[in-house]
């Protein structure tokens, strides 16, 4: 299920993508020119401009965003605090920029049927962190979320139900086959390809931006070593960055 994106989320994603956060996390983030005009292009027209301006104002006051003048032109960029906030809000997108440590994090749980609400709470957290279900009650992740899971289990008093293990990748056999079985990664690649094809036919920039942002919130953002070649998500991201220069 796609994550509901608030105006602030869309602005964070838009600035992070145009600022090349996918290639490299840079102190201060990337610039987006023409200030409010182009920033508003990340937000569908159904949102009132008054709400948009209010959101930008709050982000400026909370030091997530800053406006600077470069060559006489106003520009926005994420501050270091904004980048940290982005990494917390969208940890999978941030972590994909890092090299995989070739370790799997494994969560195994055993929760009585009568306490389904506990199981649902745990599953919700696992999905939020991008874990994939390898078999019933066994979930895995390539990313270093063991401390996050430990903190979550302790905070919810779930330690007696779940266990966390760290395993070398060699114990799981062929990585590509595993990834396809657990995350169905080819389906995401196809979704990106269909989005690109649809845009080339319709040429509706706002529709493309809205669908692209929803799609990237569903993407498991697995390490680049796991992705197909070509990976159409990269082409979609490049198109989004190109569009950001002409959004109005």
C-alpha positions as CSV (number, residue, x, y, z in Angstrom):
1,X,0.0,0.0,0.0
2,X,1.3,3.4,-0.9
3,X,2.2,5.8,1.9
4,X,0.0,8.9,2.3
5,X,2.2,11.8,1.4
6,X,1.6,15.2,3.1
7,X,2.8,18.4,1.4
8,X,5.9,18.4,3.5
9,X,6.7,14.8,2.4
10,X,6.4,15.8,-1.2
11,X,8.7,18.8,-0.7
12,X,11.3,16.6,1.1
13,X,11.2,14.0,-1.7
14,X,11.3,16.6,-4.4
15,X,14.3,18.5,-3.0
16,X,16.1,15.3,-2.1
17,X,15.7,13.8,-5.6
18,X,16.7,17.0,-7.4
19,X,19.6,17.4,-5.0
20,X,21.1,14.1,-6.1
21,X,20.5,12.4,-2.8
22,X,20.4,9.1,-4.7
23,X,23.9,9.5,-5.9
24,X,25.5,11.2,-2.9
25,X,24.3,12.7,0.4
26,X,25.7,16.2,0.3
27,X,25.9,18.6,3.2
28,X,23.4,21.2,2.6
29,X,21.5,19.3,-0.1
30,X,20.9,20.3,-3.7
31,X,19.4,23.5,-4.9
32,X,16.1,23.9,-6.6
33,X,15.8,27.2,-8.6
34,X,13.0,29.7,-9.0
35,X,12.1,29.1,-5.3
36,X,8.3,29.0,-4.8
37,X,7.4,28.5,-8.4
38,X,9.4,25.3,-8.9
39,X,8.8,24.1,-5.3
40,X,5.1,24.2,-6.0
41,X,5.6,21.9,-8.9
42,X,6.3,19.0,-6.5
43,X,2.7,19.4,-5.2
44,X,-0.4,18.6,-7.2
45,X,-2.7,21.5,-8.1
46,X,-5.4,20.1,-5.9
47,X,-3.5,21.5,-2.9
48,X,-4.3,25.1,-2.0
49,X,-1.3,27.4,-2.5
50,X,-2.0,28.9,0.9
51,X,-1.4,25.4,2.5
52,X,1.7,25.1,0.5
53,X,3.1,28.4,1.5
54,X,2.3,27.7,5.2
55,X,4.1,24.3,4.9
56,X,7.2,25.9,3.4
57,X,7.1,28.6,6.1
58,X,7.1,25.9,8.8
59,X,9.9,24.1,7.2
60,X,12.0,27.3,7.0
61,X,11.3,28.1,10.7
62,X,12.1,24.5,11.8
63,X,15.5,24.6,9.9
64,X,14.5,21.8,7.5
65,X,14.7,24.2,4.6
66,X,16.6,27.4,3.7
67,X,16.2,29.9,0.9
68,X,19.3,31.5,-0.6
69,X,20.1,33.8,-3.4
70,X,22.5,32.5,-6.1
71,X,23.3,34.7,-9.1
72,X,20.3,36.9,-8.2
73,X,17.9,33.9,-8.3
74,X,16.1,32.6,-5.2
75,X,16.7,29.0,-4.5
76,X,15.6,26.4,-1.9
77,X,17.7,23.6,-0.5
78,X,17.5,21.1,2.3
79,X,19.6,22.0,5.4
80,X,21.8,19.4,7.1
81,X,18.9,19.1,9.6
82,X,16.6,18.6,6.6
83,X,18.7,15.9,5.2
84,X,18.7,14.1,8.6
85,X,15.0,14.5,8.8
86,X,14.7,13.0,5.3
87,X,16.8,10.0,6.3
88,X,14.5,9.4,9.3
89,X,11.3,9.8,7.2
90,X,12.5,7.8,4.2
91,X,15.2,5.5,5.6
92,X,15.1,3.0,2.7
93,X,15.7,5.7,0.0
94,X,18.6,7.1,2.1
95,X,20.2,3.6,2.7
96,X,20.1,2.7,-1.0
97,X,22.9,5.2,-1.5
98,X,25.1,3.1,0.8
99,X,27.1,-0.1,-0.1
100,X,25.5,-3.3,1.1
101,X,27.4,-5.0,3.9
102,X,26.3,-8.4,2.7
103,X,24.5,-9.2,5.9
104,X,20.8,-10.2,6.4
105,X,18.8,-9.1,9.4
106,X,16.3,-11.8,10.3
107,X,13.3,-11.4,12.5
108,X,11.5,-14.5,13.7
109,X,8.3,-14.3,15.8
110,X,5.7,-16.5,17.4
111,X,2.6,-14.7,18.5
112,X,-0.5,-16.6,19.8
113,X,-3.5,-16.4,17.4
114,X,-5.6,-14.7,20.2
115,X,-3.2,-11.7,20.2
116,X,-3.6,-10.8,16.6
117,X,-3.3,-7.0,17.3
118,X,0.2,-7.6,18.6
119,X,1.1,-9.5,15.4
120,X,-0.4,-6.8,13.2
121,X,1.6,-4.1,15.1
122,X,4.8,-6.0,14.6
123,X,4.1,-6.7,10.9
124,X,3.4,-3.0,10.4
125,X,6.8,-2.1,11.8
126,X,8.5,-4.7,9.7
127,X,6.8,-3.4,6.5
128,X,7.7,0.2,7.5
129,X,11.4,-0.7,7.6
130,X,11.2,-2.6,4.3
131,X,11.5,-6.1,5.7
132,X,10.3,-8.9,3.3
133,X,8.5,-12.1,4.4
134,X,10.6,-15.1,3.4
135,X,8.1,-17.5,5.0
136,X,5.4,-17.3,7.6
137,X,6.6,-15.4,10.7
138,X,10.2,-15.0,9.2
139,X,11.2,-11.6,7.8
140,X,14.5,-10.4,6.4
141,X,16.2,-7.1,5.5
142,X,19.5,-6.2,3.9
143,X,19.7,-3.0,5.9
144,X,21.0,-2.4,9.5
145,X,17.7,-2.1,11.3
146,X,18.5,-4.5,14.1
147,X,18.8,-1.6,16.6
148,X,15.6,-0.1,15.4
149,X,13.8,-3.4,15.8
150,X,15.3,-4.0,19.2
151,X,14.2,-0.6,20.4
152,X,10.7,-1.2,18.9
153,X,10.3,-4.6,20.6
154,X,11.4,-3.2,23.9
155,X,9.2,-0.1,23.7
156,X,6.1,-2.3,22.9
157,X,7.1,-5.1,25.4
158,X,7.3,-7.6,22.5
159,X,10.7,-9.2,23.4
160,X,9.1,-12.5,24.4
161,X,7.5,-12.8,21.0
162,X,10.2,-11.9,18.6
163,X,14.0,-12.6,18.0
164,X,16.5,-10.8,15.8
165,X,19.4,-12.5,14.1
166,X,22.3,-11.3,11.9
167,X,23.4,-13.7,9.1
168,X,26.0,-13.7,6.4
169,X,24.5,-13.6,2.9
170,X,26.0,-16.9,1.9
171,X,23.6,-18.8,4.1
172,X,20.7,-17.8,1.9
173,X,22.0,-19.0,-1.4
174,X,21.5,-17.0,-4.7
175,X,20.7,-13.4,-3.7
176,X,18.8,-12.5,-6.9
177,X,16.5,-15.4,-6.7
178,X,15.8,-14.7,-3.0
179,X,15.1,-11.0,-3.7
180,X,12.7,-11.8,-6.5
181,X,10.8,-14.4,-4.3
182,X,10.6,-12.1,-1.3
183,X,10.1,-8.6,-2.8
184,X,9.0,-9.4,-6.4
185,X,11.4,-6.7,-7.5
186,X,10.6,-7.2,-11.2
187,X,7.1,-6.0,-10.6
188,X,8.5,-2.7,-9.4
189,X,10.8,-2.4,-12.4
190,X,7.8,-3.0,-14.6
191,X,5.7,-0.4,-12.8
192,X,8.5,2.2,-13.5
193,X,8.6,1.1,-17.1
194,X,4.8,1.5,-17.5
195,X,4.9,4.9,-15.8
196,X,7.6,6.1,-18.3
197,X,5.6,4.7,-21.2
198,X,2.4,6.3,-20.0
199,X,4.1,9.7,-19.6
200,X,5.5,9.5,-23.1
201,X,2.0,9.0,-24.4
202,X,0.1,11.5,-22.3
203,X,2.8,14.1,-21.5
204,X,1.0,15.1,-18.3
205,X,3.7,16.4,-15.9
206,X,1.5,16.7,-12.9
207,X,0.1,13.2,-13.3
208,X,3.6,11.8,-13.7
209,X,5.0,13.6,-10.6
210,X,2.0,12.3,-8.5
211,X,2.3,8.7,-9.7
212,X,6.1,8.8,-9.4
213,X,6.0,9.9,-5.8
214,X,3.4,7.3,-4.9
215,X,5.5,4.6,-6.6
216,X,8.7,5.5,-4.8
217,X,6.9,5.2,-1.4
218,X,6.1,1.5,-2.3
219,X,9.5,0.7,-3.7
220,X,11.5,-1.4,-1.2
221,X,14.7,0.4,-2.3
222,X,16.9,-2.6,-2.1
223,X,20.7,-2.3,-2.4
224,X,21.7,-1.6,-6.0
225,X,23.4,-5.0,-6.3
226,X,19.9,-6.5,-6.2
227,X,18.3,-4.5,-9.0
228,X,17.7,-5.5,-12.6
229,X,19.6,-4.0,-15.5
230,X,18.2,-1.8,-16.8
231,X,16.5,-0.5,-13.7
232,X,13.7,1.8,-15.0
233,X,13.4,3.5,-11.6
234,X,16.7,5.3,-12.5
235,X,15.2,6.6,-15.8
236,X,12.1,7.7,-14.0
237,X,14.2,9.6,-11.4
238,X,16.2,11.3,-14.2
239,X,13.0,12.4,-15.9
240,X,11.6,13.8,-12.6
241,X,14.8,15.8,-12.1
242,X,14.5,17.1,-15.7
243,X,10.9,18.1,-15.1
244,X,11.8,19.9,-11.9
245,X,13.5,22.6,-14.0
246,X,10.3,23.4,-15.9
247,X,7.5,22.7,-13.3
248,X,5.3,25.6,-12.6
